């Protein structure tokens, strides 16, 4: 289905659900007003409202597709392209309900994945539905059959209470983008590099700040820093809100 989570058993919700809900509500109102103008007043300008409302409805559907289906397809491709050995130690920054965490865990049957997040309530539309975010994430790991190698911890991605040089792979599916300031995002990148082992890889996704990520990772001495557009499947509404990946490797000392 267009809005299905591609065979995922867990409850991953929709990223920032207030956005598509608002878009869809406005679309319905505009289309209804447009048809009223056309039928009640014979006002052809109503077609403009119908057209605009229809476009807004399409934007909402594209957003829902990215959140419910597209991100799973894209991250499956991204993780598959890494050719993991299966015994890696992985860190997921800003893991939320564990969408990327569980996908990564499926790729490391003899490894481990740690998902960290502040686990704050992200939206009134999702608060207290099925438990807190960390409870839902743990339940999702159980449902996906990877709980034996997944752990979740509450942490600020800007100040990780973790030893350095220990993770073979650090990933983030828009998690760092939730940090509100450029200074905070730079700190999160510094932490990501610090906890990555020499020779380990970083794979981070964002919508707006990916150029800054690439520049900062280069400044931090990372090698093979590359940017990769992830395509229409993770457009959060349209090409103006497309997701891009930055990948890098921490140099061997």
RODO-2510 file (C-alpha; in nm, 4 decimals, decimal comma):
residues 253
     n   res          X          Y          Z
     1     x     0,0000     0,0000     0,0000
     2     x     0,1028     0,3597    -0,0651
     3     x     0,1080     0,4420     0,3079
     4     x     0,2171     0,1037     0,4489
     5     x     0,5458     0,0588     0,6363
     6     x     0,6805    -0,1994     0,3892
     7     x     0,6275    -0,5087     0,5996
     8     x     0,7456    -0,3478     0,9211
     9     x     0,5732    -0,4945     1,2259
    10     x     0,6448    -0,2052     1,4584
    11     x     0,4572     0,1162     1,5295
    12     x     0,6687     0,3939     1,3803
    13     x     0,4049     0,6609     1,3321
    14     x     0,4618     0,9632     1,1100
    15     x     0,7451     1,2123     1,1470
    16     x     0,6044     1,5439     1,2744
    17     x     0,2435     1,4375     1,2036
    18     x     0,1049     1,7865     1,2569
    19     x     0,2475     1,8817     0,9155
    20     x     0,0518     1,6399     0,6912
    21     x    -0,2558     1,6669     0,9145
    22     x    -0,2585     2,0453     0,8723
    23     x    -0,1965     2,0151     0,4984
    24     x    -0,4744     1,7606     0,4524
    25     x    -0,7200     1,9661     0,6613
    26     x    -0,6491     2,2803     0,4619
    27     x    -0,6817     2,0832     0,1389
    28     x    -1,0281     1,9567     0,2345
    29     x    -1,1417     2,3065     0,3345
    30     x    -1,0129     2,4622     0,0117
    31     x    -1,1694     2,1953    -0,2095
    32     x    -1,5038     2,2211    -0,0299
    33     x    -1,5091     2,6011    -0,0527
    34     x    -1,4125     2,5804    -0,4180
    35     x    -1,6979     2,3475    -0,5051
    36     x    -1,9416     2,5651    -0,3117
    37     x    -1,8378     2,8651    -0,5165
    38     x    -1,8838     2,6665    -0,8354
    39     x    -2,2201     2,5069    -0,7515
    40     x    -2,3886     2,7758    -0,5412
    41     x    -2,2654     3,0915    -0,7095
    42     x    -2,1573     2,9627    -1,0497
    43     x    -1,8222     3,1236    -0,9692
    44     x    -1,5524     2,9749    -1,1899
    45     x    -1,2857     3,1135    -0,9600
    46     x    -1,3783     2,8259    -0,7333
    47     x    -1,1768     2,6015    -0,9623
    48     x    -0,8634     2,7779    -0,8424
    49     x    -0,9460     2,6730    -0,4862
    50     x    -1,0177     2,3179    -0,5981
    51     x    -0,6892     2,3021    -0,7866
    52     x    -0,4859     2,4492    -0,5025
    53     x    -0,6529     2,2179    -0,2528
    54     x    -0,5815     1,9177    -0,4722
    55     x    -0,2137     2,0116    -0,4954
    56     x    -0,1963     2,0508    -0,1181
    57     x    -0,3594     1,7093    -0,0734
    58     x    -0,0943     1,5574    -0,3020
    59     x     0,1795     1,7220    -0,0954
    60     x     0,0322     1,5678     0,2214
    61     x     0,0214     1,2236     0,0566
    62     x     0,3833     1,2528    -0,0601
    63     x     0,4826     1,3459     0,2952
    64     x     0,2988     1,0454     0,4421
    65     x     0,4567     0,8176     0,1830
    66     x     0,8049     0,9360     0,2837
    67     x     0,7343     0,8844     0,6544
    68     x     0,5465     0,5558     0,6307
    69     x     0,7100     0,3780     0,3381
    70     x     0,9821     0,5717     0,1583
    71     x     1,2276     0,6017     0,4461
    72     x     1,2205     0,2257     0,5069
    73     x     1,2894     0,1501     0,1416
    74     x     1,5684     0,4081     0,1213
    75     x     1,7404     0,3068     0,4436
    76     x     1,7222    -0,0591     0,3442
    77     x     1,9092     0,0359     0,0272
    78     x     2,1590     0,2553     0,2138
    79     x     2,2399    -0,0104     0,4731
    80     x     2,2585    -0,2803     0,2076
    81     x     2,5103    -0,0783     0,0084
    82     x     2,7439    -0,0682     0,3105
    83     x     2,8118    -0,4427     0,2734
    84     x     2,8235    -0,4950     0,6484
    85     x     2,9962    -0,8069     0,7759
    86     x     2,7187    -0,8657     1,0293
    87     x     2,9176    -0,8295     1,3508
    88     x     2,9434    -0,4500     1,3612
    89     x     2,8691    -0,2275     1,6567
    90     x     2,6266     0,0441     1,5398
    91     x     2,5032     0,3704     1,6926
    92     x     2,1800     0,5406     1,5810
    93     x     2,1684     0,9088     1,6753
    94     x     1,8221     1,0533     1,7391
    95     x     1,6627     0,7133     1,6889
    96     x     1,3030     0,8070     1,7768
    97     x     1,0868     0,4943     1,7612
    98     x     1,3694     0,2917     1,6129
    99     x     1,2931     0,2852     1,2408
   100     x     1,6587     0,2956     1,1327
   101     x     1,7747     0,1183     1,4496
   102     x     1,5773    -0,1966     1,3739
   103     x     1,6720    -0,1931     1,0058
   104     x     2,0392    -0,1721     1,1042
   105     x     1,9976    -0,4503     1,3619
   106     x     1,8613    -0,6814     1,0932
   107     x     2,1925    -0,6341     0,9088
   108     x     2,4144    -0,7222     1,2073
   109     x     2,2883    -1,0574     1,3409
   110     x     2,6016    -1,1065     1,5532
   111     x     2,6597    -0,7386     1,6238
   112     x     2,4780    -0,4775     1,8304
   113     x     2,2920    -0,1505     1,7828
   114     x     2,2481     0,1294     2,0335
   115     x     1,9736     0,3850     1,9678
   116     x     1,9990     0,7127     2,1564
   117     x     1,7453     0,9919     2,1739
   118     x     1,6138     1,2496     2,4171
   119     x     1,2809     1,0640     2,3796
   120     x     1,0900     1,3842     2,4394
   121     x     0,7241     1,3996     2,3362
   122     x     0,7411     1,5016     1,9711
   123     x     0,3766     1,5803     1,9120
   124     x     0,0513     1,6038     2,1024
   125     x    -0,0971     1,3831     1,8333
   126     x     0,1261     1,0936     1,9394
   127     x     0,1794     1,1538     2,3120
   128     x     0,0771     0,8685     2,5429
   129     x    -0,0462     0,6538     2,2552
   130     x     0,0988     0,3108     2,3150
   131     x     0,3491     0,4404     2,5720
   132     x     0,6423     0,6783     2,5695
   133     x     0,8756     0,6998     2,2712
   134     x     1,1429     0,4810     2,4324
   135     x     0,8836     0,2196     2,5336
   136     x     0,7510     0,2128     2,1772
   137     x     1,1059     0,1813     2,0403
   138     x     1,1761    -0,1192     2,2636
   139     x     0,8458    -0,2766     2,1664
   140     x     0,9302    -0,2224     1,7989
   141     x     1,2631    -0,4019     1,8430
   142     x     1,0731    -0,6943     1,9926
   143     x     0,8190    -0,6977     1,7116
   144     x     1,0925    -0,6890     1,4471
   145     x     1,2748    -0,9786     1,6138
   146     x     1,5974    -0,7892     1,6868
   147     x     1,5599    -0,7118     2,0587
   148     x     1,8492    -0,9454     2,1452
   149     x     2,0969    -0,7064     1,9859
   150     x     1,9322    -0,3669     2,0327
   151     x     1,9494    -0,1284     2,3259
   152     x     1,7975     0,2174     2,3668
   153     x     1,9254     0,4936     2,5927
   154     x     1,8153     0,8456     2,6729
   155     x     2,0892     1,0864     2,5754
   156     x     2,1545     1,4267     2,4255
   157     x     2,3239     1,3722     2,0889
   158     x     2,5329     1,6837     2,1592
   159     x     2,6802     1,5343     2,4769
   160     x     2,6978     1,1562     2,4515
   161     x     2,7992     0,9805     2,7711
   162     x     2,9823     0,7145     2,5722
   163     x     3,3437     0,6087     2,5390
   164     x     3,5190     0,7189     2,2227
   165     x     3,6422     0,5085     1,9309
   166     x     3,3984     0,2202     1,9774
   167     x     3,1370     0,2121     1,6975
   168     x     3,1986     0,0624     1,3557
   169     x     2,9052     0,2563     1,2101
   170     x     2,7174     0,5679     1,3206
   171     x     2,3866     0,6432     1,1487
   172     x     2,1192     0,9082     1,1834
   173     x     1,7882     0,9263     1,0009
   174     x     1,7083     1,2973     1,0437
   175     x     1,7896     1,2669     1,4141
   176     x     2,0557     1,5380     1,4208
   177     x     1,8252     1,7737     1,2305
   178     x     1,6032     1,7978     1,5403
   179     x     1,8810     1,9849     1,7222
   180     x     1,7603     2,3462     1,7016
   181     x     2,0887     2,5359     1,6603
   182     x     2,3827     2,5181     1,4198
   183     x     2,6194     2,5112     1,7176
   184     x     2,4306     2,2156     1,8614
   185     x     2,4394     2,0258     1,5328
   186     x     2,8142     2,0842     1,5080
   187     x     2,8523     1,9456     1,8601
   188     x     2,6478     1,6394     1,7615
   189     x     2,8772     1,5807     1,4636
   190     x     3,1826     1,6133     1,6851
   191     x     3,0369     1,3539     1,9198
   192     x     2,9515     1,1250     1,6293
   193     x     3,3102     1,1333     1,5060
   194     x     3,4504     1,0947     1,8586
   195     x     3,2639     0,7702     1,9291
   196     x     3,3368     0,6203     1,5848
   197     x     3,6343     0,3873     1,5825
   198     x     3,9271     0,4660     1,3506
   199     x     3,8291     0,3342     1,0087
   200     x     3,4614     0,3342     1,1034
   201     x     3,1888     0,4962     0,8960
   202     x     2,9279     0,7658     0,9478
   203     x     2,6049     0,7823     0,7447
   204     x     2,3796     1,0761     0,8281
   205     x     2,0597     1,2013     0,6639
   206     x     1,9105     1,5507     0,6733
   207     x     1,6907     1,7801     0,4696
   208     x     1,8339     2,1278     0,5197
   209     x     2,1813     2,1111     0,6746
   210     x     2,3694     1,8472     0,4788
   211     x     2,6223     2,0920     0,3280
   212     x     2,7122     2,2032     0,6800
   213     x     2,7497     1,8399     0,7855
   214     x     2,9848     1,7641     0,4986
   215     x     3,1949     2,0727     0,5699
   216     x     3,2177     1,9983     0,9421
   217     x     3,3054     1,6317     0,8919
   218     x     3,5835     1,7409     0,6574
   219     x     3,7090     1,9888     0,9182
   220     x     3,7097     1,7080     1,1747
   221     x     3,9473     1,5128     0,9536
   222     x     3,7078     1,2576     0,8083
   223     x     3,7870     1,1003     0,4738
   224     x     3,5695     1,0031     0,1759
   225     x     3,3095     1,2656     0,2647
   226     x     3,0290     1,2348     0,0091
   227     x     2,6790     1,3742    -0,0366
   228     x     2,4058     1,1671    -0,1987
   229     x     2,0474     1,2787    -0,2775
   230     x     1,8089     1,0027    -0,1707
   231     x     1,5401     1,0667    -0,4300
   232     x     1,1656     1,1164    -0,4427
   233     x     1,0863     0,8375    -0,1965
   234     x     1,1949     1,0635     0,0898
   235     x     1,0528     1,3927    -0,0284
   236     x     0,8716     1,5312     0,2757
   237     x     0,6103     1,7025     0,0635
   238     x     0,8046     1,7748    -0,2542
   239     x     1,1531     1,8239    -0,4035
   240     x     1,1955     2,1406    -0,1984
   241     x     1,2063     1,9156     0,1131
   242     x     1,4177     1,6303    -0,0167
   243     x     1,6447     1,4182     0,2011
   244     x     2,0176     1,3960     0,1354
   245     x     2,2747     1,1603     0,2825
   246     x     2,6281     1,2453     0,3857
   247     x     2,8727     0,9618     0,4386
   248     x     3,2268     0,9688     0,5704
   249     x     3,5006     0,7504     0,7145
   250     x     3,7022     0,8254     1,0249
   251     x     4,0719     0,7998     0,9386
   252     x     4,2853     0,5277     1,0875
   253     x     4,5332     0,6731     1,3341
***
